C-alpha cells in the first residue's frame, strides 16, 4: 500500500469512528482472501466494507471488483478514494441511520 493510500485509510478510519460513535472499524486480511475489501465497518445491526484507493485512477487488484460487488449485494460495499469520499460517506450514513 502506498503512503498516500495508507494515510487516506488512517484518516478515513478516524472519520468513520467520529461519524458513527460506537462503530467497529477493522482491517480485513487480503492475504487470507485475495481481493477482499480493506475495511469492515460494524455499526449497530448493519455492516459495510470499503476498498481504499489513493485516487480514482488507481489500479484495482484481481478479484476486488468481484468482492466489492458481491458484498454490496449483501449489504454495502464501495471503492472509496479522495474524489468520491463525500458521496460514499453520505451513502453509508443513509444506510446506518435507519
KAMO-V212157 format. One record per run of one state. SS is the DSSP state (@ for helix, = for strand, . for the rest). FROM is the first residue (numbers start at 1). LEN is the number of residues. If there is no record, write none. Layout:
BEGIN
((SS:FROM:LEN) (SS:FROM:LEN))
END
This chain:
BEGIN
((.:1:2) (@:3:17) (.:20:4) (=:24:4) (.:28:11) (=:39:5) (.:44:2) (=:46:7) (.:53:11) (@:64:11) (.:75:2) (=:77:4) (.:81:4) (@:85:12) (.:97:2))
END
